[in-house]
Amino acid sequence: MSRSHSELHRSDRISWLRAAVLGANDGTISVASLVVGVAASGTSQHSLLLTSVAGLVAGAMSMAAGEYVSVQSQADTENADLARERDELHHEPDHELEELSAIYMSRGLDAALARQVAEQLTSHDALQAHARDELGITDTLRARPVQAALASALAFTLGAIVPVLTVLIAPRESVVVATSVAAMASLLVLGAAAAWAGGASRVKGALRVAFWGALAMALSAGVGNLFGAAV
């Protein structure tokens, strides 16, 4: 007796997962490094709070703008390709049918079957068939600039909240240690979660993110100490 089963695929998570993970990691690392660096220079608790909140707002807007511009460029390219393909389908339908048949033949179908598949897909939705099989554009992986921008801004904000709350809660004399520990814990969780969602090793994902976060905070603390001592 055969058993039905559902397969788990993760390709539909690529676009939003990439933006969300990048935003959250950047939020935690950027603002925590900023706090550690400024705190190491000997500034006041009030200044640290203002610095962390300003870093959160500026970083979230920067992530949103950068992600939107980047993904919109991809969307513009996709739209231009689709418009060109639509025009070719209107003016040269026979040539486009031959082109689609050749694509299927290159993937292993014999000529007769490739022609039959091309004809059936063309009669159903010619533009979709060419977009998917000729251009590599699918609904799952289409560029969505607004979605990517909002996801990046929200993720950055959620990641940056960790060091901001640490500044609010921790005493001034221990804010560097507290921020570093809180940020590292957050990065370990984010790295593991991203790896799990993508089907990769959670340990490797967590350690990879934590390493770069620790390096960023260490360099920021060094710069803060250097300029603090100079002042």
Accessible surface in RSA format (square Angstrom, percent):
REM  Atomic radii and reference values for relative SASA: ProtOr
REM  Chains: A
REM  Algorithm: Lee & Richards
REM  Probe-radius: 1.40
REM  Slices: 20
REM RES _ NUM      All-atoms   Total-Side   Main-Chain    Non-polar    All polar
REM                ABS   REL    ABS   REL    ABS   REL    ABS   REL    ABS   REL
RES MET A   1   227.02 117.6 142.93  94.6  84.09 200.2 116.46  99.0 110.55 146.5
RES SER A   2   111.86  94.5  81.32 108.5  30.54  70.3  54.88 116.9  56.98  79.8
RES ARG A   3   209.86  88.1 184.99  94.3  24.86  59.2  65.47  89.5 144.39  87.5
RES SER A   4   118.38 100.0  83.09 110.9  35.29  81.3  55.89 119.0  62.50  87.6
RES HIS A   5   142.12  77.7 109.32  76.0  32.80  83.9  99.05 102.1  43.07  50.1
RES SER A   6   110.13  93.1  79.90 106.6  30.22  69.6  50.37 107.3  59.75  83.7
RES GLU A   7   119.44  68.6  89.79  67.9  29.65  70.6  35.55  68.8  83.89  68.5
RES LEU A   8   117.12  65.2  90.78  64.9  26.33  66.2  93.02  65.3  24.09  64.8
RES HIS A   9   122.98  67.2 108.99  75.8  13.99  35.8  81.59  84.1  41.38  48.2
RES ARG A  10    78.37  32.9  69.70  35.5   8.67  20.6  17.43  23.8  60.93  36.9
RES SER A  11    59.82  50.5  53.84  71.9   5.98  13.8  34.10  72.6  25.72  36.0
RES ASP A  12    83.81  58.7  72.01  71.7  11.80  27.9  25.92  61.0  57.89  57.7
RES ARG A  13    52.82  22.2  52.82  26.9   0.00   0.0   7.61  10.4  45.21  27.4
RES ILE A  14    93.62  53.3  90.07  67.1   3.55   8.5  92.92  66.9   0.70   1.9
RES SER A  15    41.37  35.0  34.68  46.3   6.69  15.4  33.55  71.4   7.82  11.0
RES TRP A  16   116.14  46.6 113.55  55.0   2.59   6.1 103.97  55.4  12.18  19.8
RES LEU A  17    29.96  16.7  29.96  21.4   0.00   0.0  29.96  21.0   0.00   0.0
RES ARG A  18   123.72  51.9 113.92  58.1   9.80  23.3  67.23  91.9  56.49  34.2
RES ALA A  19     0.01   0.0   0.01   0.0   0.00   0.0   0.01   0.0   0.00   0.0
RES ALA A  20    27.45  25.2  26.37  40.7   1.07   2.4  26.51  37.3   0.94   2.5
RES VAL A  21    35.40  23.3  33.26  30.1   2.14   5.2  35.40  30.8   0.00   0.0
RES LEU A  22    85.14  47.4  81.80  58.5   3.34   8.4  84.73  59.5   0.41   1.1
RES GLY A  23     0.00   0.0   0.00   N/A   0.00   0.0   0.00   0.0   0.00   0.0
RES ALA A  24     9.58   8.8   9.58  14.8   0.00   0.0   9.58  13.5   0.00   0.0
RES ASN A  25    20.30  14.0  20.30  19.6   0.00   0.0   8.43  20.3  11.87  11.5
RES ASP A  26    47.13  33.0  43.76  43.6   3.37   8.0   7.86  18.5  39.26  39.2
RES GLY A  27     0.00   0.0   0.00   N/A   0.00   0.0   0.00   0.0   0.00   0.0
RES THR A  28     0.00   0.0   0.00   0.0   0.00   0.0   0.00   0.0   0.00   0.0
RES ILE A  29    33.38  19.0  33.24  24.8   0.14   0.3  33.38  24.0   0.00   0.0
RES SER A  30    45.07  38.1  33.03  44.1  12.05  27.8  27.17  57.9  17.91  25.1
RES VAL A  31     1.29   0.8   1.08   1.0   0.21   0.5   1.29   1.1   0.00   0.0
RES ALA A  32     0.00   0.0   0.00   0.0   0.00   0.0   0.00   0.0   0.00   0.0
RES SER A  33     9.71   8.2   9.42  12.6   0.29   0.7   9.45  20.1   0.26   0.4
RES LEU A  34    71.73  39.9  64.85  46.4   6.88  17.3  70.86  49.8   0.87   2.3
RES VAL A  35     0.00   0.0   0.00   0.0   0.00   0.0   0.00   0.0   0.00   0.0
RES VAL A  36     2.41   1.6   2.41   2.2   0.00   0.0   2.41   2.1   0.00   0.0
RES GLY A  37    10.72  13.2   0.00   N/A  10.72  13.2   9.85  27.0   0.87   1.9
RES VAL A  38    39.66  26.1  36.57  33.1   3.09   7.4  39.42  34.3   0.24   0.7
RES ALA A  39     5.03   4.6   0.00   0.0   5.03  11.4   0.00   0.0   5.03  13.3
RES ALA A  40    23.67  21.8   3.98   6.1  19.70  44.8  10.93  15.4  12.74  33.7
RES SER A  41    45.56  38.5  25.20  33.6  20.36  46.9  16.08  34.2  29.48  41.3
RES GLY A  42    59.77  73.7   0.00   N/A  59.77  73.7  27.92  76.6  31.86  71.3
RES THR A  43    33.84  24.1  21.78  22.1  12.06  28.7  18.69  25.1  15.14  22.9
RES SER A  44    61.03  51.6  49.06  65.5  11.98  27.6  49.73 105.9  11.30  15.8
RES GLN A  45    56.42  31.6  53.34  39.0   3.08   7.3  46.05  98.0  10.38   7.9
RES HIS A  46   123.63  67.6 116.33  80.9   7.30  18.7  87.29  90.0  36.33  42.3
RES SER A  47    40.85  34.5  38.94  52.0   1.91   4.4  13.20  28.1  27.65  38.7
RES LEU A  48     0.00   0.0   0.00   0.0   0.00   0.0   0.00   0.0   0.00   0.0
RES LEU A  49    49.00  27.3  49.00  35.1   0.00   0.0  49.00  34.4   0.00   0.0
RES LEU A  50   104.28  58.1 101.30  72.5   2.98   7.5 101.70  71.4   2.58   6.9
RES THR A  51    32.72  23.3  26.28  26.6   6.45  15.4  15.54  20.9  17.19  26.0
RES SER A  52     0.00   0.0   0.00   0.0   0.00   0.0   0.00   0.0   0.00   0.0
RES VAL A  53    65.88  43.4  65.88  59.6   0.00   0.0  65.88  57.2   0.00   0.0
RES ALA A  54    61.09  56.2  50.90  78.6  10.18  23.2  58.74  82.7   2.35   6.2
RES GLY A  55    14.74  18.2   0.00   N/A  14.74  18.2  11.37  31.2   3.37   7.5
RES LEU A  56    27.79  15.5  27.79  19.9   0.00   0.0  27.79  19.5   0.00   0.0
RES VAL A  57    83.44  54.9  81.34  73.6   2.10   5.1  83.44  72.5   0.00   0.0
RES ALA A  58    63.93  58.8  52.72  81.4  11.21  25.5  60.16  84.7   3.77  10.0
RES GLY A  59    14.52  17.9   0.00   N/A  14.52  17.9  14.05  38.6   0.47   1.1
RES ALA A  60    10.12   9.3  10.12  15.6   0.00   0.0  10.12  14.2   0.00   0.0
RES MET A  61   126.15  65.3 124.77  82.6   1.38   3.3  94.26  80.1  31.88  42.2
RES SER A  62    74.62  63.1  61.19  81.7  13.43  30.9  31.31  66.7  43.31  60.7
RES MET A  63    25.98  13.5  21.41  14.2   4.57  10.9   7.53   6.4  18.44  24.4
RES ALA A  64    17.70  16.3  17.16  26.5   0.54   1.2  17.44  24.6   0.25   0.7
RES ALA A  65    57.69  53.0  48.59  75.0   9.10  20.7  57.30  80.7   0.39   1.0
RES GLY A  66    41.73  51.5   0.00   N/A  41.73  51.5  36.19  99.3   5.53  12.4
RES GLU A  67    14.29   8.2  10.98   8.3   3.31   7.9   1.27   2.5  13.02  10.6
RES TYR A  68    87.83  41.0  87.83  50.0   0.00   0.0  53.63  40.3  34.21  42.2
RES VAL A  69    96.77  63.7  94.22  85.3   2.56   6.2  96.12  83.5   0.66   1.8
RES SER A  70    71.33  60.3  57.30  76.5  14.03  32.3  30.35  64.6  40.98  57.4
RES VAL A  71    11.23   7.4  10.49   9.5   0.74   1.8  11.23   9.8   0.00   0.0
RES GLN A  72    48.70  27.2  48.70  35.6   0.00   0.0  22.00  46.8  26.70  20.3
RES SER A  73    62.15  52.5  56.20  75.0   5.95  13.7  34.91  74.3  27.24  38.2
RES GLN A  74    86.97  48.6  79.81  58.3   7.16  17.0  33.24  70.7  53.73  40.8
RES ALA A  75     7.54   6.9   7.54  11.6   0.00   0.0   7.54  10.6   0.00   0.0
RES ASP A  76    76.68  53.7  70.01  69.7   6.67  15.8  28.81  67.8  47.87  47.7
RES THR A  77    82.36  58.6  77.08  78.1   5.28  12.6  56.01  75.2  26.35  39.8
RES GLU A  78    16.81   9.7  16.61  12.6   0.21   0.5   9.00  17.4   7.81   6.4
RES ASN A  79    73.55  50.7  67.96  65.7   5.59  13.5  26.21  63.1  47.34  45.8
RES ALA A  80    50.58  46.5  39.31  60.7  11.28  25.7  47.27  66.6   3.31   8.8
RES ASP A  81    38.09  26.7  36.70  36.5   1.39   3.3   1.31   3.1  36.78  36.7
RES LEU A  82    18.74  10.4  18.74  13.4   0.00   0.0  18.74  13.2   0.00   0.0
RES ALA A  83    51.95  47.8  45.68  70.5   6.27  14.3  46.54  65.5   5.41  14.3
RES ARG A  84   134.97  56.7 127.91  65.2   7.06  16.8  55.72  76.1  79.25  48.0
RES GLU A  85     6.04   3.5   5.95   4.5   0.09   0.2   0.00   0.0   6.04   4.9
RES ARG A  86   127.29  53.4 125.89  64.2   1.40   3.3  62.62  85.6  64.67  39.2
RES ASP A  87    76.62  53.7  71.04  70.7   5.58  13.2  22.96  54.0  53.66  53.5
RES GLU A  88    50.16  28.8  48.95  37.0   1.21   2.9  13.79  26.7  36.37  29.7
RES LEU A  89    28.97  16.1  20.46  14.6   8.51  21.4  20.68  14.5   8.30  22.3
RES HIS A  90   141.95  77.6 116.81  81.2  25.14  64.3  74.16  76.4  67.79  78.9
RES HIS A  91   122.91  67.2  93.73  65.2  29.17  74.6  71.73  73.9  51.18  59.6
RES GLU A  92    88.46  50.8  83.51  63.2   4.95  11.8  26.56  51.4  61.90  50.5
RES PRO A  93    74.48  54.3  68.81  62.7   5.67  20.6  69.62  57.5   4.86  30.2
RES ASP A  94   113.13  79.2 111.53 111.0   1.60   3.8  36.18  85.2  76.95  76.7
RES HIS A  95   104.21  57.0  96.87  67.3   7.34  18.8  63.68  65.6  40.52  47.2
RES GLU A  96     2.34   1.3   2.34   1.8   0.00   0.0   0.23   0.4   2.12   1.7
RES LEU A  97    25.85  14.4  24.65  17.6   1.20   3.0  25.36  17.8   0.50   1.3
RES GLU A  98    96.00  55.1  92.31  69.8   3.68   8.8  39.80  77.0  56.20  45.9
RES GLU A  99    55.65  31.9  48.88  37.0   6.77  16.1  22.81  44.1  32.84  26.8
RES LEU A 100     0.00   0.0   0.00   0.0   0.00   0.0   0.00   0.0   0.00   0.0
RES SER A 101     6.86   5.8   6.86   9.2   0.00   0.0   6.86  14.6   0.00   0.0
RES ALA A 102    56.88  52.3  49.91  77.0   6.97  15.8  52.16  73.5   4.72  12.5
RES ILE A 103    30.82  17.5  28.00  20.9   2.82   6.8  30.67  22.1   0.15   0.4
RES TYR A 104    13.45   6.3  13.17   7.5   0.28   0.7  13.45  10.1   0.00   0.0
RES MET A 105    90.83  47.0  77.05  51.0  13.78  32.8  61.72  52.5  29.11  38.6
RES SER A 106    95.09  80.4  49.92  66.6  45.18 104.1  51.60 109.9  43.49  60.9
RES ARG A 107   145.77  61.2 106.19  54.1  39.58  94.2  56.99  77.9  88.78  53.8
RES GLY A 108    68.21  84.1   0.00   N/A  68.21  84.1  35.85  98.4  32.36  72.5
RES LEU A 109    62.56  34.8  54.64  39.1   7.92  19.9  56.46  39.7   6.10  16.4
RES ASP A 110    92.58  64.9  79.27  78.9  13.31  31.5  48.90 115.1  43.68  43.6
RES ALA A 111    59.39  54.6  51.22  79.0   8.18  18.6  51.22  72.1   8.18  21.7
RES ALA A 112    80.15  73.7  63.66  98.2  16.49  37.5  73.15 103.0   7.00  18.5
RES LEU A 113    76.76  42.7  74.54  53.3   2.22   5.6  76.42  53.7   0.34   0.9
RES ALA A 114     0.00   0.0   0.00   0.0   0.00   0.0   0.00   0.0   0.00   0.0
RES ARG A 115    84.99  35.7  84.99  43.3   0.00   0.0  36.71  50.2  48.27  29.3
RES GLN A 116    92.42  51.7  90.34  66.0   2.08   4.9  24.99  53.2  67.42  51.1
RES VAL A 117    42.31  27.8  41.28  37.4   1.03   2.5  42.29  36.7   0.02   0.0
RES ALA A 118     0.00   0.0   0.00   0.0   0.00   0.0   0.00   0.0   0.00   0.0
RES GLU A 119    78.57  45.1  72.45  54.8   6.13  14.6  24.28  47.0  54.30  44.3
RES GLN A 120   108.04  60.4 101.80  74.4   6.24  14.9  35.29  75.1  72.75  55.2
RES LEU A 121    52.49  29.2  51.86  37.1   0.63   1.6  51.92  36.5   0.57   1.5
RES THR A 122    44.54  31.7  36.37  36.9   8.17  19.5  36.28  48.7   8.26  12.5
RES SER A 123    97.80  82.6  56.13  74.9  41.67  96.0  52.74 112.3  45.05  63.1
RES HIS A 124   146.52  80.1 115.60  80.3  30.92  79.1  77.47  79.8  69.06  80.4
RES ASP A 125    60.18  42.2  52.11  51.9   8.07  19.1  12.94  30.4  47.25  47.1
RES ALA A 126    22.61  20.8  17.81  27.5   4.80  10.9  17.81  25.1   4.80  12.7
RES LEU A 127    42.74  23.8  40.90  29.3   1.84   4.6  40.90  28.7   1.84   4.9
RES GLN A 128    81.33  45.5  76.40  55.8   4.93  11.7  23.63  50.3  57.70  43.8
RES ALA A 129     1.89   1.7   1.25   1.9   0.65   1.5   1.51   2.1   0.38   1.0
RES HIS A 130     0.51   0.3   0.51   0.4   0.00   0.0   0.00   0.0   0.51   0.6
RES ALA A 131     8.50   7.8   8.50  13.1   0.00   0.0   8.50  12.0   0.00   0.0
RES ARG A 132    87.75  36.8  78.75  40.1   9.01  21.4  43.65  59.7  44.10  26.7
RES ASP A 133    20.21  14.2  11.07  11.0   9.14  21.6   0.00   0.0  20.21  20.2
RES GLU A 134    58.57  33.6  29.48  22.3  29.09  69.3  14.69  28.4  43.88  35.8
RES LEU A 135    57.79  32.2  28.17  20.2  29.62  74.5  32.96  23.1  24.83  66.8
RES GLY A 136    54.79  67.6   0.00   N/A  54.79  67.6  28.59  78.4  26.20  58.7
RES ILE A 137    18.30  10.4  12.35   9.2   5.95  14.3  14.62  10.5   3.69  10.0
RES THR A 138    45.56  32.4  39.07  39.6   6.50  15.5  43.33  58.2   2.23   3.4
RES ASP A 139   101.20  70.9  95.00  94.6   6.20  14.7  33.10  77.9  68.10  67.9
RES THR A 140    63.00  44.8  48.52  49.2  14.48  34.5  21.76  29.2  41.24  62.3
RES LEU A 141    81.22  45.2  70.55  50.5  10.68  26.8  71.62  50.3   9.60  25.8
RES ARG A 142    62.32  26.2  60.81  31.0   1.50   3.6   9.52  13.0  52.80  32.0
RES ALA A 143    13.36  12.3   0.00   0.0  13.36  30.4   4.39   6.2   8.97  23.8
RES ARG A 144    97.59  41.0  90.25  46.0   7.34  17.5  35.29  48.2  62.30  37.8
RES PRO A 145    19.01  13.9  19.01  17.3   0.00   0.0  19.01  15.7   0.00   0.0
RES VAL A 146    91.03  59.9  89.69  81.2   1.34   3.2  90.34  78.5   0.69   1.9
RES GLN A 147    89.17  49.9  81.84  59.8   7.33  17.4  32.10  68.3  57.07  43.3
RES ALA A 148    11.72  10.8   9.19  14.2   2.53   5.8  11.62  16.4   0.10   0.3
RES ALA A 149    10.70   9.8  10.68  16.5   0.02   0.0  10.70  15.1   0.00   0.0
RES LEU A 150   119.98  66.8 117.08  83.8   2.90   7.3 117.45  82.5   2.53   6.8
RES ALA A 151    24.00  22.1  14.84  22.9   9.15  20.8  22.20  31.3   1.80   4.8
RES SER A 152     0.00   0.0   0.00   0.0   0.00   0.0   0.00   0.0   0.00   0.0
RES ALA A 153    20.81  19.1  20.53  31.7   0.28   0.6  20.79  29.3   0.02   0.1
RES LEU A 154   111.86  62.3 107.21  76.7   4.65  11.7 111.36  78.2   0.50   1.3
RES ALA A 155     8.71   8.0   6.20   9.6   2.51   5.7   8.51  12.0   0.20   0.5
RES PHE A 156     3.25   1.6   3.25   2.0   0.00   0.0   3.25   2.0   0.00   0.0
RES THR A 157    38.13  27.1  38.13  38.7   0.00   0.0  28.98  38.9   9.15  13.8
RES LEU A 158   104.89  58.4  95.30  68.2   9.59  24.1  95.63  67.2   9.26  24.9
RES GLY A 159     4.03   5.0   0.00   N/A   4.03   5.0   3.93  10.8   0.10   0.2
RES ALA A 160     0.00   0.0   0.00   0.0   0.00   0.0   0.00   0.0   0.00   0.0
RES ILE A 161    63.03  35.9  63.03  47.0   0.00   0.0  63.03  45.4   0.00   0.0
RES VAL A 162    42.92  28.2  39.46  35.7   3.46   8.3  41.79  36.3   1.13   3.1
RES PRO A 163     0.18   0.1   0.00   0.0   0.18   0.7   0.18   0.2   0.00   0.0
RES VAL A 164    15.47  10.2  15.47  14.0   0.00   0.0  15.47  13.4   0.00   0.0
RES LEU A 165    85.96  47.9  85.96  61.5   0.00   0.0  85.96  60.4   0.00   0.0
RES THR A 166    16.06  11.4  11.57  11.7   4.50  10.7  10.34  13.9   5.73   8.7
RES VAL A 167     0.76   0.5   0.47   0.4   0.29   0.7   0.47   0.4   0.29   0.8
RES LEU A 168   102.28  57.0  72.68  52.0  29.60  74.4  75.15  52.8  27.13  73.0
RES ILE A 169   141.22  80.4 116.05  86.5  25.17  60.7 120.51  86.8  20.71  56.2
RES ALA A 170    10.72   9.9   5.22   8.1   5.50  12.5   8.21  11.6   2.51   6.6
RES PRO A 171    76.45  55.7  64.78  59.1  11.66  42.4  76.42  63.1   0.03   0.2
RES ARG A 172    69.07  29.0  64.16  32.7   4.91  11.7  44.39  60.7  24.68  15.0
RES GLU A 173   153.35  88.0 111.93  84.7  41.42  98.6  69.97 135.3  83.38  68.1
RES SER A 174    40.72  34.4  38.93  52.0   1.79   4.1  35.05  74.6   5.68   8.0
RES VAL A 175     0.22   0.1   0.13   0.1   0.09   0.2   0.13   0.1   0.09   0.2
RES VAL A 176    46.30  30.5  45.95  41.6   0.36   0.9  45.95  39.9   0.36   1.0
RES VAL A 177   100.36  66.0  97.81  88.5   2.55   6.1 100.36  87.2   0.00   0.0
RES ALA A 178    29.57  27.2  20.13  31.1   9.44  21.5  27.35  38.5   2.22   5.9
RES THR A 179     0.06   0.0   0.00   0.0   0.06   0.1   0.00   0.0   0.06   0.1
RES SER A 180    29.77  25.2  29.70  39.6   0.07   0.2  22.51  47.9   7.26  10.2
RES VAL A 181    95.10  62.6  91.13  82.5   3.97   9.6  94.19  81.8   0.90   2.4
RES ALA A 182    29.11  26.8  19.80  30.6   9.31  21.2  26.99  38.0   2.12   5.6
RES ALA A 183     0.11   0.1   0.00   0.0   0.11   0.2   0.00   0.0   0.11   0.3
RES MET A 184    52.76  27.3  52.76  34.9   0.00   0.0  52.76  44.9   0.00   0.0
RES ALA A 185    51.93  47.7  47.42  73.2   4.51  10.3  50.84  71.6   1.09   2.9
RES SER A 186    20.84  17.6  12.08  16.1   8.75  20.2  12.90  27.5   7.94  11.1
RES LEU A 187     0.00   0.0   0.00   0.0   0.00   0.0   0.00   0.0   0.00   0.0
RES LEU A 188    69.97  39.0  68.62  49.1   1.35   3.4  68.89  48.4   1.08   2.9
RES VAL A 189   103.48  68.1  98.72  89.4   4.76  11.5 102.79  89.3   0.69   1.9
RES LEU A 190    44.18  24.6  42.69  30.5   1.49   3.7  42.72  30.0   1.46   3.9
RES GLY A 191     1.39   1.7   0.00   N/A   1.39   1.7   0.46   1.3   0.93   2.1
RES ALA A 192    26.63  24.5  26.45  40.8   0.18   0.4  26.63  37.5   0.00   0.0
RES ALA A 193    51.67  47.5  43.29  66.8   8.38  19.1  49.75  70.1   1.92   5.1
RES ALA A 194    20.88  19.2  13.60  21.0   7.27  16.5  15.63  22.0   5.25  13.9
RES ALA A 195     7.89   7.3   0.73   1.1   7.15  16.3   7.39  10.4   0.50   1.3
RES TRP A 196   147.27  59.1 143.88  69.6   3.38   7.9 120.51  64.3  26.76  43.4
RES ALA A 197    11.27  10.4  11.27  17.4   0.00   0.0  11.27  15.9   0.00   0.0
RES GLY A 198    42.83  52.8   0.00   N/A  42.83  52.8  17.35  47.6  25.48  57.1
RES GLY A 199    49.15  60.6   0.00   N/A  49.15  60.6  13.62  37.4  35.53  79.6
RES ALA A 200    61.33  56.4  41.14  63.5  20.19  45.9  51.11  72.0  10.21  27.1
RES SER A 201    53.41  45.1  34.82  46.5  18.58  42.8  34.00  72.4  19.41  27.2
RES ARG A 202   142.03  59.6 136.75  69.7   5.28  12.6  24.25  33.1 117.78  71.4
RES VAL A 203   103.59  68.2  99.22  89.8   4.37  10.5 103.41  89.9   0.18   0.5
RES LYS A 204   143.54  70.0 139.23  85.4   4.31  10.3  84.51  76.1  59.02  62.9
RES GLY A 205     1.93   2.4   0.00   N/A   1.93   2.4   1.93   5.3   0.00   0.0
RES ALA A 206    11.34  10.4  11.34  17.5   0.00   0.0  11.34  16.0   0.00   0.0
RES LEU A 207   108.39  60.4 105.02  75.1   3.38   8.5 105.27  73.9   3.12   8.4
RES ARG A 208   138.15  58.0 129.57  66.1   8.57  20.4  62.02  84.8  76.12  46.1
RES VAL A 209    23.95  15.8  19.93  18.0   4.02   9.7  23.95  20.8   0.00   0.0
RES ALA A 210     6.05   5.6   6.04   9.3   0.00   0.0   6.05   8.5   0.00   0.0
RES PHE A 211   119.53  59.8 111.85  69.3   7.68  20.0 118.74  72.0   0.80   2.3
RES TRP A 212   145.20  58.3 142.67  69.1   2.53   6.0 124.79  66.5  20.41  33.1
RES GLY A 213     0.00   0.0   0.00   N/A   0.00   0.0   0.00   0.0   0.00   0.0
RES ALA A 214    39.48  36.3  35.11  54.2   4.37   9.9  36.94  52.0   2.53   6.7
RES LEU A 215    70.41  39.2  65.89  47.1   4.52  11.4  69.84  49.0   0.57   1.5
RES ALA A 216    28.72  26.4  21.78  33.6   6.94  15.8  27.67  39.0   1.05   2.8
RES MET A 217     8.42   4.4   7.65   5.1   0.77   1.8   8.01   6.8   0.41   0.5
RES ALA A 218    63.21  58.1  45.68  70.5  17.53  39.9  54.50  76.7   8.71  23.1
RES LEU A 219   113.87  63.4 110.50  79.1   3.37   8.5 112.70  79.1   1.18   3.2
RES SER A 220    28.14  23.8  20.88  27.9   7.26  16.7  10.41  22.2  17.72  24.8
RES ALA A 221    20.53  18.9  20.53  31.7   0.00   0.0  20.53  28.9   0.00   0.0
RES GLY A 222    39.54  48.8   0.00   N/A  39.54  48.8  33.57  92.1   5.96  13.4
RES VAL A 223    83.08  54.7  81.68  73.9   1.40   3.4  82.52  71.7   0.56   1.5
RES GLY A 224     6.10   7.5   0.00   N/A   6.10   7.5   5.82  16.0   0.28   0.6
RES ASN A 225    85.78  59.2  81.33  78.6   4.45  10.7  23.64  56.9  62.14  60.1
RES LEU A 226   120.59  67.2 114.42  81.9   6.16  15.5 119.65  84.0   0.93   2.5
RES PHE A 227   124.64  62.4 124.28  77.0   0.36   0.9 124.64  75.6   0.00   0.0
RES GLY A 228    22.49  27.7   0.00   N/A  22.49  27.7   7.20  19.7  15.29  34.2
RES ALA A 229    90.25  83.0  49.99  77.1  40.26  91.6  63.05  88.8  27.21  72.1
RES ALA A 230    84.39  77.6  41.86  64.6  42.53  96.7  54.88  77.3  29.50  78.2
RES VAL A 231   161.65 106.4 105.52  95.5  56.13 135.3 123.39 107.2  38.26 103.8
END  Absolute sums over single chains surface
CHAIN  1 A    13227.7      11149.5       2078.2       8893.5       4334.2
END  Absolute sums over all chains
TOTAL         13227.7      11149.5       2078.2       8893.5       4334.2
